[in-house]
């Protein structure tokens, strides 16, 4: 969320962003800006818009860095969860395979209708 804000104790505007997520750490950024000129000349307006544009680009760069870091955290978390799931499945499959081999060994040479390849 982008919101320019001003405070009575701080007359200079600040461009602020806030990010909140149920799964990742929140973050906030702020980019100070010069106060708008009291004159309404085209040159002053152009200078103010230029500073606003610079603040937006700097904010976007900070937000992109933060979101990229959170995406990497998500990927690492998902990989860790997949590894745990694969290990659990391998143990389960290993037990099933050992059980099938024991059953096959027990019934070796006999016709077993319950066995499937």
Order of alpha helices (4+ residues) and beta strands (2+ residues): beta-beta-beta-alpha
